[in-house]
Amino acid sequence: VQGVAIEVIEGEALRERGFGGIYGVGKAAAHPPALVHLSFKPAGATETVAWVGKGIVYDTGGLSLKTPVNMPGMKGDMGGAAAIMCAWEAAARLQGGARNIHALLCLAENAIGPLATRPDDIHTLYSGCTVEINNTDAEGRLVLSDGVAFAAKHLDPATILNMCTLTGAQGISTGQRHAAVVSNNDETEALAVRAGKASGDLTWPLLYCPEFLKDEFHSEVADFKNSVKRRNNAQSSCAAQFIANSLCGFEDKGNWCHVDMAAPSTEGERGTGYGVALLMEMFC
């Protein structure tokens, strides 16, 4: 396929290059964490977009361990990265469009063991921000923060979209069939809703209000904590805001779109493939 390139950063190379979110989540696992960068640059492209996917290949919750009831099914916590990988492949095989498409897959297993991240640890993310860990089961936002920061710093995109099975609260906020969308741009938000209706991968907007939500992550010893202080204050929007904290100022000049598809990514015990059609409709 013409115009494609692949780069993989894994294991200790992540730590050495400053990807403290991905490395910190996955360092206890038997298989090392990785950031996979897939790029497709078609001839004549006039714009660049970056898709960032949460790829937690299994989520035990880490030392903030999930219960026996809540852990089964966590093999599906890589649904966002899976959708982005498949949409990127489809775009590359079609060899069409006027956009360079970068897919960043943030891959890690949130495992337990002697090297596992502990509550009270402090990690430095790729953005340069420091994070006090108060819940190791709020790990997806850590890996995504590294991904969006990489995109903002190095890829010069017009739009950064991150897709993730991020919060159980998403299903409460927008239901089992609609993903939750948070965006800094009204047109991008509206595009996601229209594309959802056209593709069948339905979406609905949630609150975007940094000035009210950033304080949920206040820390005395780091730039912020990784989990909210109040669980009754727009949890899904707060989780999105955590990721936005690592956009490195991109939110002031570009379009950011957060898609939390925790509920529609599965039906029973099987994955649905949610997100592939949505991305193709929005960008291809």
Number of C-alpha atoms within 10 A of each C-alpha: 10 11 12 17 12 11 11 13 15 19 17 14 15 22 19 10 10 17 29 26 28 35 30 27 30 29 25 21 18 10 12 17 29 24 25 21 20 20 20 24 22 19 14 11 14 11 15 18 20 27 29 32 32 31 33 30 20 20 26 22 22 24 17 16 17 15 10 8 7 11 14 14 15 15 16 21 23 27 29 31 28 23 25 30 23 18 23 24 19 16 21 21 13 11 16 15 18 16 22 23 27 26 27 29 28 30 27 32 28 28 22 21 12 9 12 18 25 18 15 14 12 21 22 20 24 26 22 16 16 20 25 23 23 20 20 26 21 19 26 29 24 29 32 30 30 29 34 29 26 20 26 23 15 8 16 15 22 16 21 26 21 27 28 29 26 25 21 14 19 26 19 11 18 21 15 17 20 25 32 30 27 25 26 19 16 12 11 19 21 16 15 29 22 18 20 22 16 14 16 15 24 23 26 21 21 20 17 18 14 16 8 10 20 17 14 21 22 17 17 8 12 16 17 22 23 26 24 23 14 11 12 7 13 17 20 24 26 25 25 29 24 24 22 26 19 24 23 18 13 21 19 11 9 16 20 24 22 28 25 30 30 26 23 25 27 20 12 8 9 10 14 13 17 24 29 20 20 25 24 17 18 16 15 17
